[in-house]
């Protein structure tokens, strides 16, 4: 029988041979998850020998990771903006880059009593993170996927903000909204169809591509959001959008007649990440 440290070494070597990214970190997370311990415990209790049932559980998880299945889908959980979230293959895994969008929203909202619309909520990470930091915000979070909405609703309960978020099934490409909002926020599918083949294996094989690409030039949802602004966003209301690193000029052009005070916020890699502006 092998100790925890020996299992970690073997697992890391196996994943490295499978060309999996961050093989040691993946191994640490999955071993800890399988045993119900913290990653640090692997090192503090390195000489512990798991029993056969525990070993089989570890093997199963490592084997899944060896097929490039994301760690977050294997464990069913992740962290975003310092909060816990449940994830599954019906929703995108929240990215740290999207925290830039949430940070801008939180700065803009503060303690104001605003009605906010989120388009394409997925796991609910944006709406829930905003609700957790802005106690007076009321949010309507939309998605076209029933499973995504169910996941987001459960995440709202997990983070104790469900009372301030309404989850609504809605296809933004087919209809607008009856109400006008103080803010619209979205991280829409913006990857161009012609670059989807270049995505990481674990992304294109496991994550929902409909949440990543518009199957066109990557600008479909930005154009549509611009079209509905007269009906959905109050005059002087705020629009915040996550954008692709190479889309700044094109998206500025789309909103040049509808937004004033446009600001582009960059992410930690110094790429354009968030467009924000005020409806004219």
C-alpha positions as CSV (number, residue, x, y, z in Angstrom):
1,X,0.0,0.0,0.0
2,X,1.2,3.5,-0.8
3,X,1.4,6.6,1.3
4,X,-0.3,9.9,0.4
5,X,3.0,11.4,-0.8
6,X,3.6,8.4,-3.0
7,X,0.1,8.6,-4.4
8,X,0.6,12.3,-5.1
9,X,3.9,11.7,-7.0
10,X,2.4,8.8,-9.1
11,X,-0.7,10.9,-9.9
12,X,1.3,13.9,-10.9
13,X,3.5,11.8,-13.1
14,X,0.5,10.1,-14.8
15,X,-1.2,13.5,-15.5
16,X,2.1,15.0,-16.8
17,X,2.4,12.1,-19.2
18,X,-1.2,12.8,-20.4
19,X,-0.2,16.4,-21.1
20,X,-2.7,17.7,-18.6
21,X,-2.1,21.3,-17.4
22,X,-0.9,21.8,-13.8
23,X,-0.6,18.1,-13.1
24,X,0.6,18.4,-9.5
25,X,-2.0,21.0,-8.6
26,X,-4.7,18.9,-10.2
27,X,-3.5,15.8,-8.3
28,X,-3.5,17.7,-5.0
29,X,-7.0,19.0,-5.5
30,X,-8.5,15.7,-6.5
31,X,-6.7,13.6,-3.8
32,X,-7.9,16.1,-1.2
33,X,-11.4,16.0,-2.6
34,X,-11.5,12.2,-2.7
35,X,-10.4,11.9,0.9
36,X,-12.4,14.9,2.3
37,X,-9.3,16.7,3.5
38,X,-7.5,19.9,2.7
39,X,-4.6,20.1,0.2
40,X,-2.2,21.0,3.0
41,X,-3.1,17.8,4.8
42,X,-1.5,15.8,2.0
43,X,1.9,17.3,3.2
44,X,1.1,17.3,6.9
45,X,-0.1,13.7,6.8
46,X,2.1,12.5,4.0
47,X,2.8,9.1,5.5
48,X,-0.9,8.1,5.9
49,X,-1.9,5.0,3.8
50,X,-5.4,5.3,2.3
51,X,-7.5,2.1,2.3
52,X,-8.4,0.3,-0.9
53,X,-11.8,2.1,-1.2
54,X,-10.2,5.5,-0.9
55,X,-7.5,4.5,-3.3
56,X,-10.1,3.5,-5.9
57,X,-11.9,6.8,-5.5
58,X,-8.6,8.7,-6.1
59,X,-7.8,6.5,-9.2
60,X,-11.2,7.3,-10.6
61,X,-10.8,11.0,-10.3
62,X,-7.3,11.1,-11.6
63,X,-8.3,9.0,-14.6
64,X,-11.0,11.5,-15.4
65,X,-8.5,14.3,-15.2
66,X,-6.2,12.4,-17.5
67,X,-8.9,12.7,-20.2
68,X,-8.6,16.5,-19.8
69,X,-11.9,16.9,-17.9
70,X,-11.6,20.1,-15.9
71,X,-10.9,19.7,-12.2
72,X,-13.9,21.9,-11.4
73,X,-16.3,19.6,-13.1
74,X,-14.8,16.6,-11.4
75,X,-15.2,18.1,-8.0
76,X,-18.4,19.9,-8.9
77,X,-17.2,23.1,-7.2
78,X,-15.0,26.2,-7.7
79,X,-14.3,29.6,-6.2
80,X,-15.1,33.0,-7.7
81,X,-14.7,36.4,-6.2
82,X,-14.0,34.7,-2.9
83,X,-17.3,32.8,-2.9
84,X,-18.1,29.1,-3.4
85,X,-19.9,27.9,-6.5
86,X,-21.3,24.6,-7.7
87,X,-20.6,23.9,-11.3
88,X,-21.4,21.3,-13.9
89,X,-21.1,20.8,-17.6
90,X,-24.2,23.0,-18.3
91,X,-22.4,26.1,-17.2
92,X,-19.0,27.7,-17.9
93,X,-16.4,27.5,-15.2
94,X,-16.0,31.0,-13.9
95,X,-12.8,32.7,-14.9
96,X,-10.7,35.0,-12.8
97,X,-10.8,37.5,-15.7
98,X,-14.5,37.9,-15.2
99,X,-13.8,39.2,-11.6
100,X,-12.7,42.4,-13.3
101,X,-16.3,42.8,-14.6
102,X,-17.7,42.2,-11.1
103,X,-15.2,44.6,-9.5
104,X,-16.3,47.4,-11.9
105,X,-20.0,46.7,-11.2
106,X,-19.5,46.7,-7.4
107,X,-17.6,50.0,-7.6
108,X,-20.4,51.5,-9.7
109,X,-23.3,50.2,-7.6
110,X,-21.9,50.7,-4.1
111,X,-24.9,50.9,-1.7
112,X,-27.3,52.3,-4.3
113,X,-30.7,50.8,-4.8
114,X,-30.4,49.7,-8.4
115,X,-32.4,47.3,-10.5
116,X,-29.9,45.3,-12.5
117,X,-30.3,43.0,-15.5
118,X,-27.7,40.2,-16.1
119,X,-27.8,38.6,-19.6
120,X,-26.5,35.1,-19.7
121,X,-26.0,34.2,-16.0
122,X,-24.7,30.6,-16.3
123,X,-23.6,29.5,-12.9
124,X,-24.8,32.8,-11.5
125,X,-21.3,33.9,-10.5
126,X,-21.7,37.5,-11.6
127,X,-25.1,38.2,-10.2
128,X,-24.4,36.4,-6.9
129,X,-21.0,38.1,-6.4
130,X,-22.6,41.5,-7.0
131,X,-25.5,40.7,-4.6
132,X,-23.0,39.6,-1.9
133,X,-21.2,43.0,-2.0
134,X,-24.1,45.3,-2.9
135,X,-26.8,44.9,-0.2
136,X,-29.3,47.2,-1.9
137,X,-29.1,45.8,-5.4
138,X,-32.0,43.8,-6.9
139,X,-30.9,41.6,-9.8
140,X,-32.8,39.8,-12.7
141,X,-30.5,37.2,-14.0
142,X,-31.4,35.5,-17.3
143,X,-30.3,32.5,-19.3
144,X,-31.7,30.3,-22.1
145,X,-30.8,27.1,-20.2
146,X,-33.1,25.5,-17.6
147,X,-30.2,23.5,-16.1
148,X,-28.0,26.6,-15.9
149,X,-30.8,28.6,-14.2
150,X,-31.3,25.7,-11.7
151,X,-27.6,25.7,-11.0
152,X,-27.5,29.5,-10.5
153,X,-30.5,29.3,-8.2
154,X,-28.8,26.7,-6.0
155,X,-25.7,28.8,-6.0
156,X,-27.7,31.8,-4.8
157,X,-29.1,29.8,-2.0
158,X,-25.6,28.5,-1.1
159,X,-24.4,32.1,-0.9
160,X,-27.5,33.3,0.9
161,X,-28.5,36.0,-1.7
162,X,-31.5,34.2,-3.3
163,X,-33.9,36.8,-1.9
164,X,-32.4,39.5,-4.1
165,X,-32.0,37.7,-7.4
166,X,-34.8,36.7,-9.8
167,X,-33.8,34.0,-12.2
168,X,-35.6,34.2,-15.6
169,X,-35.5,32.0,-18.7
170,X,-35.0,34.4,-21.6
171,X,-33.4,34.4,-25.1
172,X,-31.9,37.8,-25.6
173,X,-31.7,37.2,-29.4
174,X,-35.5,36.7,-29.6
175,X,-36.9,39.3,-27.3
176,X,-36.3,42.4,-25.2
177,X,-37.7,43.3,-21.7
178,X,-40.8,45.0,-20.5
179,X,-39.1,46.7,-17.6
180,X,-36.2,49.2,-17.8
181,X,-33.2,48.7,-15.6
182,X,-30.6,50.9,-14.0
183,X,-27.8,48.7,-15.1
184,X,-27.2,45.9,-17.6
185,X,-24.3,43.6,-17.2
186,X,-23.2,40.7,-19.3
187,X,-20.3,38.3,-20.2
188,X,-21.8,37.1,-23.5
189,X,-20.4,34.4,-25.9
190,X,-17.7,36.4,-27.7
191,X,-15.2,33.9,-29.1
192,X,-15.1,34.0,-32.9
193,X,-16.2,30.7,-34.6
194,X,-13.0,30.5,-36.6
195,X,-10.8,30.3,-33.4
196,X,-12.8,27.7,-31.5
197,X,-10.6,24.9,-32.8
198,X,-7.7,26.5,-31.1
199,X,-9.3,26.4,-27.6
200,X,-7.7,24.2,-25.0
201,X,-8.8,20.6,-25.2
202,X,-10.5,20.7,-21.8
203,X,-12.5,23.7,-22.8
204,X,-13.8,22.6,-26.2
205,X,-14.4,19.1,-25.1
206,X,-16.2,19.7,-21.9
207,X,-17.5,23.3,-21.5
208,X,-20.8,24.4,-23.3
209,X,-19.6,26.0,-26.5
210,X,-22.9,27.9,-26.8
211,X,-21.7,30.0,-23.8
212,X,-18.4,30.7,-25.4
213,X,-19.1,31.5,-29.0
214,X,-21.9,33.0,-31.1
215,X,-20.8,30.8,-34.0
216,X,-20.1,33.9,-36.0
217,X,-17.8,36.9,-35.6
218,X,-18.0,37.1,-31.8
219,X,-20.0,40.3,-31.9
220,X,-23.6,39.0,-32.3
221,X,-24.6,39.5,-28.7
222,X,-23.0,43.0,-28.4
223,X,-25.0,44.1,-31.4
224,X,-28.2,42.7,-29.9
225,X,-27.6,44.3,-26.5
226,X,-27.1,47.6,-28.3
227,X,-30.4,47.1,-30.1
228,X,-32.4,46.6,-26.9
229,X,-30.9,49.4,-24.9
230,X,-33.7,51.9,-25.7
231,X,-36.3,49.4,-24.3
232,X,-34.2,47.9,-21.5
233,X,-31.9,50.5,-20.0
234,X,-32.9,53.8,-18.4
235,X,-31.4,57.0,-19.6
236,X,-28.2,57.5,-17.6
237,X,-28.1,53.8,-16.8
238,X,-24.9,51.8,-16.9
239,X,-23.9,49.1,-19.3
240,X,-21.0,46.8,-18.3
241,X,-19.7,44.1,-20.7
242,X,-16.9,41.7,-20.7
243,X,-15.1,41.7,-24.0
244,X,-12.5,39.7,-25.8
245,X,-8.9,40.9,-25.8
246,X,-9.0,41.9,-29.5
247,X,-12.5,43.4,-29.7
248,X,-12.1,46.8,-28.2
249,X,-12.3,48.8,-31.4
250,X,-15.1,46.9,-32.9
251,X,-17.2,47.1,-29.7
252,X,-16.5,50.8,-29.3
253,X,-17.9,51.2,-32.8
254,X,-21.1,49.3,-32.0
255,X,-21.8,51.5,-29.0
256,X,-20.5,54.9,-30.2
257,X,-24.0,56.3,-30.6
258,X,-25.7,54.8,-27.6
259,X,-23.1,55.2,-24.8
260,X,-21.3,58.1,-23.3
261,X,-18.2,58.1,-21.0
262,X,-17.0,54.7,-22.4
263,X,-14.2,53.2,-20.3
264,X,-12.1,50.1,-21.1
265,X,-10.8,48.3,-18.0
266,X,-7.8,46.0,-18.5
267,X,-7.2,42.7,-16.7
268,X,-4.1,41.5,-14.9
269,X,-2.5,40.6,-18.3
270,X,-3.1,44.2,-19.4
271,X,-5.7,43.0,-22.0
272,X,-8.9,45.0,-22.6
273,X,-11.5,43.1,-20.5
274,X,-14.5,45.3,-19.6
275,X,-16.3,48.0,-21.5
276,X,-18.5,50.3,-19.4
277,X,-20.5,53.3,-20.4
278,X,-23.6,55.4,-19.7
279,X,-26.7,55.3,-21.9
280,X,-27.1,58.6,-23.7
